[in-house]
Amino acid sequence: MGSPAIPITGDDAADRLLQQEPLALLIGMLLDQQVPMEWAFRGPATLKERLGGSLDATAIAAMGEDDFVAVCAAKPAIHRFPASMGRRIHELCGFLVEHYDGDAAKVWKGVRSGDALYARLRELPGYGEEKSKIFMAILAKRLGKAPAGWEEAAAPFSDDQPRSVADVSSPETLLQVREWKQMMKAAKKAKSDQV
């Protein structure tokens, strides 16, 4: 088996989970704020382990919110803000159950245009404009799921500038993304701003 499509966590099993389980990828992207990328995208593997080896939107949605938040907050916590992020994940899973039969892949499966995919991602709890565009770029660049017009819909994250997790294909590109983010932070710009 080759290297994972999204080598972000430093752990092959956690990286493969992102590639193999659509819900893991959605949760990892949801967690990707105010913590290092590696920590955010390792969260789904941690949750799967804590939930008895299964990462299932229907099962998570069926849990009491407080019970699920306790799983997220257990040491080591899955995020710097485990309670608020735990509530967001719980809400995301409830949304997936209500709108996609609990199947995260249905968010993008069969979607024919970048605009339609962007609209679907924006409906997800916790997915704002930038997060939706980055997720679309991950699907296209890392997993080969690229509906027509995705480049325009995901811009500027569809370009060749290593600016987000969508551009991480190796330890070297991870370093490039980290350097770019530090440069932008120093310049007080958002990831979407041009250099």
C-alpha positions in Angstrom: 0.0 0.0 0.0 1.4 3.4 -1.0 1.7 6.4 1.3 -1.6 8.1 2.4 -3.1 10.7 0.2 -3.2 13.2 3.1 0.0 12.7 5.1 -0.8 15.3 7.7 -0.8 13.7 11.2 2.5 11.9 11.3 0.7 8.6 11.9 0.0 6.5 8.9 -3.2 4.9 10.4 -4.7 8.2 11.3 -3.8 9.6 7.8 -5.4 6.5 6.1 -8.5 7.0 8.1 -9.0 10.4 6.6 -8.7 8.9 3.1 -10.9 5.9 3.8 -13.7 7.3 6.1 -15.5 10.4 4.7 -16.8 11.3 8.2 -13.2 11.3 9.5 -12.2 13.8 6.8 -15.2 16.1 7.5 -14.5 16.0 11.3 -10.7 16.6 10.8 -11.5 19.7 8.6 -14.0 20.9 11.2 -11.4 20.7 13.9 -8.8 22.5 11.8 -8.9 25.9 13.5 -6.8 27.4 16.4 -4.7 24.2 16.7 -1.9 22.7 14.6 -3.1 20.9 11.5 -1.6 17.6 12.7 -3.6 17.8 16.0 -6.9 18.7 14.2 -6.6 15.8 11.7 -5.6 13.3 14.3 -8.8 14.0 16.1 -11.0 11.6 14.1 -8.6 8.7 14.8 -8.7 9.5 18.5 -12.5 9.7 18.5 -12.7 6.4 16.6 -10.6 4.7 19.2 -12.6 6.2 22.1 -15.9 5.3 20.5 -15.0 1.6 20.5 -13.4 1.4 17.0 -16.2 2.9 15.0 -16.7 6.4 13.7 -20.4 6.6 12.8 -22.5 9.7 12.4 -25.7 8.0 13.4 -24.2 6.6 16.6 -22.6 10.0 17.5 -25.9 11.8 16.8 -27.7 9.3 19.0 -25.4 10.0 21.9 -26.4 12.7 24.4 -24.5 15.9 23.5 -22.9 16.0 27.0 -21.8 12.4 26.8 -20.1 13.0 23.4 -18.5 16.2 24.7 -17.0 14.2 27.6 -15.4 11.8 25.0 -13.9 14.8 23.2 -12.7 16.4 26.4 -11.1 13.3 27.9 -7.3 13.7 28.2 -5.6 14.2 25.8 -8.4 16.4 24.5 -9.1 16.3 20.8 -8.9 20.1 20.5 -7.8 23.2 22.4 -11.5 23.9 22.9 -12.9 20.3 23.2 -16.4 21.3 24.6 -17.3 23.7 21.8 -15.7 21.5 19.1 -17.4 18.4 20.5 -20.8 20.2 20.3 -20.0 21.2 16.7 -19.1 17.6 15.7 -22.3 16.3 17.4 -24.3 18.9 15.5 -22.5 18.0 12.2 -23.4 14.3 12.8 -27.0 15.2 13.5 -27.1 17.2 10.2 -25.6 14.3 8.3 -28.2 11.9 9.7 -31.1 14.2 8.9 -29.9 15.2 5.4 -27.6 12.4 4.2 -28.8 9.2 6.0 -25.6 9.5 8.2 -23.4 8.9 5.1 -20.8 11.7 5.0 -19.7 10.7 1.4 -23.2 11.6 0.1 -22.3 15.3 0.7 -20.1 15.1 -2.4 -21.0 11.9 -4.1 -22.5 12.5 -7.6 -22.2 16.3 -7.3 -21.5 17.5 -10.8 -20.4 21.1 -10.2 -18.1 23.0 -7.9 -20.8 25.5 -7.1 -23.2 22.8 -6.1 -20.5 21.1 -3.9 -19.6 24.5 -2.3 -23.3 25.1 -1.5 -23.6 21.6 0.1 -20.5 22.2 2.2 -21.6 25.6 3.4 -24.8 24.0 4.8 -22.7 21.8 7.1 -22.6 23.0 10.7 -19.2 24.6 11.4 -18.3 25.0 7.7 -17.8 28.6 6.7 -16.6 30.0 3.4 -12.9 29.3 3.8 -13.4 25.8 5.4 -15.7 24.8 2.6 -13.3 25.9 -0.1 -10.4 24.2 1.6 -12.4 21.0 1.9 -13.3 21.1 -1.8 -9.6 21.5 -2.6 -8.8 18.5 -0.4 -11.3 16.4 -2.3 -10.0 17.5 -5.7 -6.2 17.6 -5.0 -5.8 14.7 -2.6 -8.7 12.3 -3.4 -9.4 13.0 -7.1 -13.0 14.0 -6.6 -13.1 17.1 -8.7 -16.5 18.2 -10.1 -16.6 20.6 -13.1 -15.7 24.2 -12.0 -14.2 23.2 -8.7 -11.2 25.4 -9.3 -13.3 28.6 -9.5 -15.5 27.5 -6.6 -12.6 26.7 -4.3 -10.4 29.6 -5.3 -7.8 30.6 -4.2 -7.2 27.2 -2.6 -7.3 25.5 -6.0 -4.0 27.2 -7.1 -0.5 25.8 -6.7 0.5 28.0 -3.7 1.0 25.6 -0.7 -1.4 27.4 1.7 -3.6 24.7 3.3 -4.0 21.0 4.2 -5.2 20.5 0.6 -1.6 21.0 -0.5 0.0 18.6 1.9 1.3 15.6 0.0 4.6 14.9 1.9 6.5 16.1 4.9 8.2 18.7 2.6 4.9 20.2 1.5 3.6 20.2 5.1 6.6 22.3 6.0 5.9 24.6 3.0 2.3 25.1 4.1 3.4 25.8 7.7 6.0 28.4 6.5 3.4 30.1 4.3 0.9 30.3 7.2 3.6 31.8 9.4 4.5 34.3 6.7 0.8 35.2 6.4 0.3 35.5 10.1 3.3 37.8 10.3 1.8 39.9 7.6 -1.6 39.5 9.3 -3.4 38.1 6.3 -5.9 35.3 5.8 -4.9 32.1 4.0 -6.9 33.2 1.0 -5.0 36.5 0.6 -2.5 36.5 -2.2 1.3 36.8 -1.5 
